[in-house]
């Protein structure tokens, strides 16, 4: 799953909330508890775009 997205959503909605997972499912990044190809592509693009910015 796109870890960056999960962390961002958990900061916004709380760490014990189910909402981050519901949002990722709605966006197509996950299907149930499985990461989709779209989710892998999102994570890959995020890694590429943020490389060296930390």
Residue, then its C-alpha position, 0 to 999 in steps of 0.5 A: x500500500x502507498x505508505x506515504x498516503x496511509x501516513x498522511x491520512x492517519x495524521x489527518x483522521x487519527x491512527x485508529x480510524x478506519x477512514x484512511x483505508x476507506x479513502x484508499x479503497x475509493x481512490x483505487x490504491x487498495x482493493x480490500x487489504x491488497x494494494x492495486x497496480x494503481x497504488x504501486x504506481x502512486x508509491x513509485x511516483x511519490x518515491x521518484x518525486x521526493x527523492x533527495x528532499x528529506 
